[in-house]
């Protein structure tokens, strides 16, 4: 497969997954904003969302104080924010247009329909669009794209590049969503174990559509170590860091077999899989949840850079 085609497929997936992540971040902020914060009113919850998304500086430069309505617009509609839902869907559709012949008709229709619906949302009066409606719309559109990829795409190297994009972005997203909890909790360490603390942890689970699955796995008792274990180390959890990196490794191994050689990408992903397999949740909290997540996000970025250099840039094959 041409590196240009592989790159566009990879970024279709990353942009769709990133759009869904931004919607999930919006849900975390909206749910947490329903209860007063002990250390800064309603603003700290929304500020935590901006910080975890990596867009706090860009938002401050454009809007100033983190006011909820401005944050909603910035994270959903703002074309100047590369991580906004609108920006991600527009880029995914453009990536798809470039490699139209590498996509089934159903995948292209899903991408194009999401783009057309987005234009209709832009024309709708903002007061008529609730944040919950925008979140639900995004999740439906992203699920439709991912579903048609798995239902209709040929299981060739293009399918692998799509799934590598999905899984790496999902790993980064889970880490960032967990980090929202860190940013909310950080200024009020004395509230660990309180009702507010437990509510925020449950919010993270619900935003990842993982609340019921967590109850099945752990019997319903919500504690920070159990949630961290579920979202970081549990291979049965579909959005855990372990599951995401393991699936990325599986698809990279398929590429190695298809192309007849392994690369630095396979070596690096195996090292990440091995580290997660040996980790214990106690060790993660000893290191510091934020520190662990920050290091993991950096490792995902490094792996993505290696994949880009080897497979997507055309420099090395």
C-alpha positions in Angstrom: 0.0 0.0 0.0 1.2 3.5 -0.8 2.4 5.4 2.3 0.1 8.3 1.3 -2.9 6.0 1.3 -1.9 4.4 4.6 -1.5 7.8 6.2 -4.9 9.0 5.2 -6.5 5.8 6.5 -4.6 6.1 9.7 -5.8 9.7 10.2 -9.4 9.0 9.3 -9.4 6.7 12.3 -7.5 9.0 14.6 -9.8 11.9 13.8 -13.0 9.9 14.3 -11.7 8.6 17.6 -10.6 12.1 18.6 -14.0 13.5 17.8 -15.6 10.9 20.1 -13.0 11.7 22.8 -13.8 15.4 22.7 -17.5 14.6 23.1 -16.6 12.3 26.1 -14.6 15.2 27.6 -17.6 17.4 27.2 -19.7 14.9 29.0 -17.3 14.7 31.9 -17.3 18.5 32.2 -21.1 18.7 31.9 -21.8 16.0 34.5 -19.2 17.4 37.0 -20.6 20.9 36.6 -24.0 19.8 37.9 -22.5 19.8 41.4 -20.7 22.7 43.1 -16.9 22.3 43.4 -15.4 22.8 46.8 -12.5 24.7 45.4 -13.6 27.1 42.7 -17.3 27.0 42.0 -18.3 25.4 38.6 -15.2 26.6 36.7 -12.6 24.2 37.9 -14.4 21.2 36.3 -14.4 22.9 32.9 -10.9 24.1 33.3 -9.8 20.5 34.0 -11.4 19.4 30.7 -9.4 22.0 28.8 -6.2 21.0 30.6 -6.6 17.3 30.0 -7.5 17.9 26.3 -4.3 19.9 25.9 -6.2 23.0 24.7 -6.2 25.2 27.8 -3.6 27.7 26.4 -5.3 28.0 23.1 -8.7 28.6 24.8 -7.3 31.2 27.2 -5.8 33.1 24.3 -9.1 33.2 22.4 -11.7 33.4 25.2 -10.0 34.2 28.5 -11.8 32.7 31.5 -13.2 29.2 31.2 -16.9 29.9 30.9 -19.0 26.9 30.2 -20.8 28.1 27.0 -17.5 29.2 25.5 -15.9 25.9 26.3 -18.7 24.0 24.7 -18.4 26.0 21.5 -14.6 25.7 21.5 -14.6 22.0 22.0 -17.5 21.3 19.5 -17.7 23.9 16.8 -14.4 26.0 16.8 -12.5 25.4 13.5 -9.5 27.0 15.0 -9.3 24.2 17.6 -7.7 21.2 15.9 -9.3 18.9 18.5 -12.8 20.2 18.2 -15.5 17.7 17.1 -16.1 19.8 14.0 -12.4 20.0 13.0 -11.9 16.3 13.5 -15.0 15.2 11.5 -14.0 17.7 8.7 -10.5 16.3 8.5 -11.7 12.7 8.6 -14.0 13.3 5.7 -11.2 15.1 3.8 -8.9 12.2 4.4 -11.6 9.9 3.2 -12.2 11.9 0.1 -8.5 11.7 -0.8 -8.5 7.9 -0.5 -12.1 7.3 -1.7 -11.2 4.2 -3.7 -9.6 2.6 -0.6 -12.9 2.8 1.3 -16.2 0.9 0.8 -19.2 2.9 -0.2 -20.7 2.4 3.3 -17.6 3.8 5.1 -17.6 6.8 2.7 -21.3 7.4 3.2 -20.9 7.3 7.0 -18.1 9.9 6.8 -19.9 12.1 4.3 -23.2 11.9 6.2 -21.5 13.0 9.4 -20.0 16.0 7.5 -23.3 17.0 6.0 -25.1 16.7 9.4 -22.3 18.8 10.9 -23.0 21.6 8.4 -26.7 21.5 9.4 -25.7 21.8 13.1 -23.6 24.8 12.3 -26.6 26.5 10.7 -28.8 25.7 13.8 -29.3 28.4 16.4 -26.9 27.6 19.2 -29.6 28.1 21.9 -31.5 25.2 20.4 -28.6 22.7 20.7 -28.0 21.3 24.2 -24.6 19.9 25.0 -26.1 16.5 25.7 -27.6 16.5 22.1 -24.2 17.4 20.7 -22.5 14.6 22.7 -25.1 12.0 21.7 -24.9 13.0 18.0 -21.1 12.7 18.0 -21.1 9.3 19.6 -23.6 8.0 17.1 -21.7 9.3 14.1 -18.4 7.9 15.3 -20.0 4.5 16.1 -21.5 4.4 12.6 -18.1 5.0 11.0 -16.3 2.4 13.1 -19.1 -0.1 12.6 -19.0 0.2 8.8 -15.2 -0.1 8.9 -15.5 -3.5 10.7 -18.5 -4.6 8.7 -17.4 -3.8 5.2 -13.7 -3.2 4.8 -11.4 -5.9 3.4 -9.1 -7.3 6.1 -6.0 -6.1 4.4 -3.2 -3.7 5.4 -5.6 -0.7 5.0 -7.9 -2.2 7.6 -4.8 -2.6 9.9 -3.8 1.1 9.4 -7.4 2.1 10.3 -7.4 0.1 13.5 -3.9 1.2 14.5 -5.3 4.7 14.3 -8.3 3.8 16.3 -6.4 2.0 19.0 -3.6 4.5 19.5 -6.1 7.4 19.7 -8.3 5.4 22.1 -5.3 4.7 24.4 -4.4 8.4 24.4 -8.1 9.3 25.0 -8.5 7.0 28.0 -5.4 8.4 29.6 -6.6 12.0 29.1 -10.1 11.2 30.4 -8.6 9.7 33.5 -6.4 12.7 33.9 -9.5 15.0 34.0 -10.1 13.3 37.4 -6.6 14.2 38.5 -7.0 17.9 37.6 -10.4 18.1 39.4 -9.2 16.4 42.5 -5.7 17.9 42.8 -6.5 21.2 44.7 -8.6 19.4 47.3 -6.6 16.3 48.5 -8.7 16.3 51.7 -11.8 15.3 49.6 -10.3 11.9 48.6 -12.9 9.2 49.4 -15.7 11.8 49.8 -19.1 11.7 48.0 -17.7 14.3 45.6 -14.7 12.2 44.9 -16.9 9.1 44.2 -19.2 11.1 42.0 -16.4 12.2 39.9 -15.0 8.7 39.5 -18.4 7.5 38.4 -18.6 10.3 35.9 -15.4 9.1 34.3 -16.9 5.6 34.0 -20.1 6.9 32.5 -18.3 9.2 30.0 -16.5 6.1 28.7 -19.7 4.1 28.5 -18.1 1.7 31.0 -20.2 2.0 34.1 -22.2 -1.3 33.6 -19.1 -3.2 32.4 -17.2 -2.0 35.5 -20.1 -3.3 37.7 -20.0 -6.7 36.0 -16.2 -6.9 36.5 -15.9 -5.5 40.1 -19.3 -6.0 41.7 -20.4 -2.4 41.8 -18.1 -1.0 44.6 -16.5 2.1 43.1 -13.0 2.8 44.4 -10.2 4.7 42.7 -7.9 1.7 42.6 -10.6 -0.5 41.0 -11.4 2.1 38.4 -7.8 2.7 37.6 -7.3 -1.1 37.3 -10.3 -1.3 35.0 -9.3 1.5 32.7 -5.6 0.9 32.7 -4.7 -2.7 33.3 -7.8 -4.9 32.8 -7.6 -6.7 29.4 -11.4 -7.3 29.5 -12.1 -3.6 29.5 -12.6 -2.5 25.8 -11.1 1.0 26.4 -8.3 0.2 28.8 -4.8 1.2 28.1 -3.8 -2.5 28.1 -6.5 -3.5 25.6 -5.8 -0.6 23.3 -2.0 -1.1 23.1 -2.4 -4.9 22.8 -4.8 -4.4 19.8 -2.4 -1.9 18.2 0.4 -4.5 18.6 -1.8 -7.2 17.0 -2.4 -5.0 13.9 1.3 -4.1 13.8 2.2 -7.7 13.9 -0.2 -8.4 11.0 1.7 -5.6 9.0 5.0 -7.2 9.8 3.8 -10.6 8.5 2.2 -9.0 5.4 5.4 -7.0 4.6 7.8 -9.8 5.5 9.7 -7.9 8.2 9.4 -6.5 11.7 10.4 -2.9 12.5 11.1 -0.6 15.4 7.3 -0.1 15.7 6.7 -3.7 16.6 9.6 -3.6 19.1 8.3 -0.5 20.8 4.7 -1.6 21.1 5.8 -5.0 22.6 7.8 -3.1 25.2 4.7 -1.1 26.1 2.6 -4.2 26.3 5.1 -5.9 28.5 5.3 -2.9 30.9 1.5 -2.8 31.3 1.3 -6.6 31.8 3.8 -6.3 34.7 2.3 -3.2 36.3 0.1 -3.2 39.4 -2.4 -0.5 40.3 -0.5 0.0 43.6 2.6 0.8 41.7 0.7 3.3 39.5 -0.6 5.2 42.5 2.8 5.1 44.1 4.3 6.7 41.0 1.4 9.1 40.9 -1.6 8.7 38.6 -1.0 11.9 36.8 2.7 11.1 36.4 2.0 7.7 35.1 -0.7 8.9 32.6 1.6 11.7 31.4 4.4 9.3 30.7 2.0 6.9 29.0 0.7 9.7 26.7 4.2 10.6 25.8 4.9 6.9 24.9 1.9 6.7 22.7 3.0 9.9 20.9 6.5 8.3 20.4 5.0 5.1 19.0 2.8 7.1 16.7 5.9 9.0 15.5 7.7 5.8 14.8 4.8 4.4 12.9 4.6 7.6 10.9 8.3 7.4 10.0 8.3 3.8 9.1 4.9 3.3 7.3 3.3 6.6 6.6 5.9 9.2 5.5 7.4 7.3 2.6 10.9 7.7 4.0 11.5 4.1 5.2 9.9 0.9 4.1 
